């Protein structure tokens, strides 16, 4: 079985029942690249290569749609026993779709838009703003779904389908400002639909509500500017301006025709307008989620609720004062002298180079200078004891310190005159536990003050000194 045969089976059994006209797009792209392959040859690598070859023509969202079609075809084939292996599309990663920010209407712009619409379209657009219903749900709305007494609308279908996009029916409230418009639409309708075509039939998905919206926005002044065009044949002069004031053509002196440039607002953005207006009114997120009938509240918050700069400024303005009021410091002249708080006005050059030596050596003497005087004395005394006993390792590690210690500290001293620390800590400074430490060098050095500290303090300082490089 080839992939083309598997595609025909899936379309006959499942694909033809799906909403939207996806057949032509899927046939043109998938069958052209994968139709001639056997089902066993359709691997994740082949699918990825086919999608990557279309990356210059299609958007990431369209590529994800093709990947989803292949995944669905193999998933249905596995369920029906037509394919026994793994789903190859499962290993193909989805493309990252960049998030776009769409425009919405503010609360003061909605009345201007509804006033610019004709009586034929005003109830439909008002219902879209007040309820957040989709295009198919509005065009498929029937009179039996509207209860003006209870003030509710039951959303049961989309176009002529039995269910909505979510697959379930929902009940929405009717706002007080919307009820007279719905009554007007129901009285003007000559069929079972609330917003029918001129012949009473249901409007199809080819109804261009986007064009109706753009023209109404141009009449309401909800534009991003005006394009002034010279209509004289052969001139063709154009210039863009923010106002619609008439002006002469600089070439032929004929008056330029102002053409409104509406803001890039889609009909589906009226659904986002509903969520945004509810959020600005302080309505809880769960209420907006129920109105838009989303399964996940994150979709309502992230996609349909739009925040503009005015909302951010209003949010920042609600913060309490956090910075105390401080009088500014007087300016001091930029001289080489220090200011009253001791900060120099000019930065002197560094006395040492910032580059590190390539021959990295352990900074032994620098660490000793950073320690307290008592620690440095204890370290010097302990190293002097080891040097006097002929510790070859100590002399090799620090020969300069060995020479200094022998010259300054090593001297014949009787054991009776040498100070003694508690015996429980004395072995810390000796090489052998059996021999007593020789404190002759310590008696000659300033470390004699160590006898005045406690046993615990001496042991702690000794442990710290033993970790230092010699």
N, C-alpha and C positions, 0 to 999 in steps of 0.2 A: 504494500500500500504506500502510495506517495503522500506527501504532505498536502498536495492539491486535493486528493480524494478525501483525506481526513478533514480538510477545511470544508468541502462540500457537505460532508456528513454533519459536521457541527453546525453549519448554517441552516441546514434543513431541520435539524432537531431542536436547536437552541437559539442560534443567532437571529433568525427571522422574527423571534418574539421580543427581541430587545428594542428599547426605545432609541430613537435617533437613526440617522441614515449613515451607518458605519460600513455598510457592505462595499460600496464602491471604493472607499479609501483603503479598506483592508485588502480587497482583491488586487488593487493596483500595486500595493507595496509588498504585501507578504507573498502572494503567488508569483510575483515577478522574480523574487529573490530566493524563495524556499520551495516554490511549488513543484519543481522538477526533482527534488531530493526525496529519497525514500525516508520513511518515518524514522528508521534507525539511524539515518545519517544526519538528522536534525539535532545537532548537539548544541551545548551552550556556546561553544566557540563559533559555530556557524551563525547562531542568532546574534551574538555580539558583533560579528563581522558585518552582518547585514544591516544592523542598526547604526553601526559606526559609518558605513558607507552612505547613509541617509542623513548624517548629522549636519551636512552643509545645506540641505534642502528643508529639513523639518526642525521644529522646535523641540526642546527637551520634553515638553508635555506630550507632543505627538509621538515621540519615540517611546515614551512610557506607555502610551495607548497601544502601540503595536506590540510591545512586549507583553502587555496584559492580554491581548488577544491570543497570542501564542500560548501563554500560560493557561488561559481558560480552555483552549482547544485540547491541550494535553490533559488537563485536569478532568474534563468530561470524558475523554477517551479512557483514562484510567478507571473512572467510576463505572463505565460500561464494559470494561474488559477488552477494549480494542488496543490497549497499550499496557505492557507489563513492566516497563522500566520506570526510571525516575522521570520527573518532569524537567526537561532540559532548561526551560525558561526560568526555573526557580534559582538557578545559579547565576543568572544574568542580573547585574545590579541595575537598579533604577537610576535614571538621570536626575540630577538635582535641578529642580525647577526654580528659577529665581522668583522671589515674591514681588509682585507688583502692587503698587498703591493706587487704588482707584478713587475717583472723586465721589463725593456725596453732596447732598443738598443740606443747607442749614435750615433752621426752623423758620427764619424770616424769608427764605427763598421759596418754600413750598407754596404759600398762597399766591405768590407771583406766577409760579409755573402753572398752577391750576387755573388761574384767571386767564392765562394766555392760551389755554386749550379750548377747542370747540366743544359745544355741548355733547357731541357724539363721543368724545374721548375723555371728557373730564371725569365721569364716574369711574371709569376703568383705572385711570392713573391715580385717583384718590384712593381707591380700594388697594392698589399696589403699595401706596405709601403707608396707609393706616394698618394694613394687615401683614405686609411682607410676603404676600403670595407670589408664586412664580408665574411666568408668562403662560405656561400650559394650564396651570390651575385656574387662572383668571379666565382664559378663553373657554375652558371646559366647565365653568361654573354654571349651575342650573338654578332655576327659581326654587326648586324643591330643597336646595341646599341652604337657602337663606331663610332664617326665621326672624322677621322684623319684630315680632311680639317679644320674644325672649332676647333679642339682640345678639344672635349668634350666626356664624357661618361655618358650615361643616365642609371641610376640604376632603373630598372623597376621591377625586380623579384628576388626571392631567390630560388635557385634550380629550380624546375618546378612549383612553385607557381606563381600566377598572380601578387602578390604584394610582397613588402619587409616586413621586420619586423615592420617598421614604418607605413606600410599601404599606402604609397604614393611614387610616382616616384620623383627622384631628378637628377639634372644635375651637374656633377663634371668636373673640368678642367683637362686637361692632361698636366703634367709637360714636359718640353723639354727633360729631361733625360729619361722619360718613353716612349716617342713616338716611338723611334726606336725599343724598345723591344716589344711594342704592334704590330708594323708592322711585326716584325719577327714572332710573335705568330700567327697573322692572316694568313700570308703566309704559315706557317707550318700546319695550321689546315685544315682538309679535311671534315669539317662539318660546321654547322651553329654556333657552339659554338667557343668561342675564346680559351678556355682551355679545350678541349675535352679529352676523354680517348683515348686509342690506337685504338679502333674500331670506333671512331668518335662520340660515344654517350656521353651524359652528365655524368660527374663524380657524384657519389652519396655522401651522407653525411658520408658514411663509409670510404671515402678516408682519409688515415692517413697522413695528412699534418704535424702533430706534429712530427712524426718520421722522415720525410724528413727534418724538421727544425733542429732537434737535431743532425742528422748526419752532416748537413752542418755547424753547429756551432762547432762541434768537429773538422772538417777539417780546419775551419777558426781560431781555437785557442781561441774561445770565451767560455772558460771553467772555472770551479772553481777548477780544479786540475786534476790529473791523477791517475788512479788506476793501479799499477804495479802488474801483476798476473803471477805466475809461471804456465806454461802450461804442465809441466811434470806430467804424470799420477801418482797419489798417493801423490804428494807434496802439492799442494793447497795453497802455500804461497801467501799472498797478503799484499801490503803496499801502502799507499796513499802518494803522493808527489805533489808539485806544478809544476814540470817540467816533460817533457816526455823523459828525457835522460835515455838511457839504463843502466841498473845496474844488477849485478849478484844476483842470489837468495842466501840468506845466508844459506839455507839448502842443496841444491843440486848443487849450483854454476852454474846453468843454467840461461841464460839471461831472465829477466822478461819482459813480454809483456805489454807495456803501453796502457791503455784504457782511452780514454778521458771521463771526467765527465762534460757534458755541463751544462751551467747555467739553472736554472729552468724557461725557457721561453716558453710560450704557443704560438700557432699560433694566437690566439686572441689578444695576447699582441703586435702584430705588429700594431694593431689598436691604442693601447695606445702609441706605439712609434710614430705614426703620430701626435697625439695630443701633445705629449711632445716635439717633434722636432719643431712643429709650435710655441709652447709657448716659447721655448728657442730662436727662431729666432725673437721674438718680435711681432708675429702676434697677432692681437686683439682676444679676446676670442670669439666674435661673428663669426669670420671667421672660427675658429676651430670648433665651434658648427655647422656651415653650412656644413663643410667638413665631419664631423662625423654624421651629420643628427640627432642630438639629439633635442628632444622637449624642454628640460630644460637645460640652460647653466650651471647650478650647477652640473649636471651630468658630463658634459665635464670637468669642473674644478676640481671636487672632486675625480672622479673615474678614468678617462682616462688620465688626465694630472699628471704625476708622477714627483716628485721633489726629487733629490738625494742630497747628502752632497755637491757635487761640486756646484750645483745651489745655495744652501744656502750660501756657502762661497762667491760666486760671488755676491750675493745680499748684504751681509754684507760689502764686500769690496767697494761697491758703496756709502756707507754712508759717509757723510762729517766728518772731525775730530771734535768730540764732547768734548773730554777731553783735557784741556790745558796742555801743557808741564810744569811740575813743577820739580825743582831739588829735589832730595831726601834729607830728613833730616839726619843730621849726627847722628850716633848712640851714645847714652849716656850710661855710665856704669849703670848697674842695682844695684843701691844703695837705701838706705832708703830716700835719699834726693829728692826733687822735681826737675823736669827738668825746662828749662828756661820758659816754658809757664805755669808752676804751676801744672802740673799733677803729682800726686804721683806715684812713681815706684812700691810701694807695697801697697796693699789694706789692710787697717786696718780692724780689726774685728768690727762688728756692736756693738754699745753700748746697743742696745735694742733687745729683742727677736722678731723674725719674726712671731711667732705664735700668733694668736689672742685669747684674753680671751673669754672663753665660756659664761661668764656673760656679755653680750653686754650692755653697758650703753652709753647714749648720751655724747659725748666729749665736754661738755660745756666750761670748762676753756681753752681747746686747741683752740677752735674757737675764744675766746676772744683774745688770744695772736696773732692770725693771722690778726686781724683787725688793723686799724690805731689807734694811741694813742687817737685821738679825739673821735672816735667811742667808744673805750673802756671806756673813761671817761663819755661819755653821758649815756652809758648803766649802769655804776656803779651809776651815779647820779640818773637816773630814778628808779632803784631798791631801792636806799636808800630812796627816797621820799615815795615809796609805803610801805617800811618797817616801816618808822616812822609813817605813818598813820595807822599802825596796820593791813596791808594787810596780812591776815593769809595765803593766797594762795602763796604769794611770799616767806614767811618765810618757808613754807613747801617744796617748790621746791628747795630752795638753803639755808639751814640753816647756812652753814659756811659763805656765803656771807652776810647773814643778821647780823650775829654777828660782822663781820668785819666792815660793813657799820655803824652799830650803834655805834661802838667804835670810828670810825675815822671821820664820817661825820655828825652824828646826834648831833646837839648842838642848844641851844636856840639863835636864831638870830632874830632881829627885822625885820618886813617886810620892813621898810624903807631902810635898808642896802642891801636887797636881790636884785640881778640883775633881770631885766625883759627882756624877749624876746618879739617880736611883739605879740600882743594879738591874731592875726589870726592863729598863730601856737602854742600858749601856751597851748591850751586844749589838745594837743597831749600827754602831760605828766600827765594829771590829770585823776582821776577816774570818775569825774562828770563834766559836762559842766558848771554847775552853779557856782562852786567854783573856785577860782583862784589857780594856782599851787603854791606849797610851795617850794621856791628855797633856803631854808635855808641850806639844805645839799649841794646844788650846790655851795653856796658861800664858804663853807669850803673846798670843793674839788677842784681839778685842773680843773674842767669843767667850771670854770668861763670864760675860753677862748671862750666858745660857744657864748657869747654875741657879739663877734667880727665877727662872720660869718653872712652871709646873711640869710634872711628868708627861701628861697628855699633850701639852703644847709642844714640848721638845720632840716627842715622837712624831707629831703631825708635821712640824717643820722639817724634821729629818727625812720623812718620807717624801715631802715635796722637793727637798734638795737632791735626793737620790735620783729623781726623774730628770733632772737637768743634765744636758750634755756637758762632759768634762773637757 
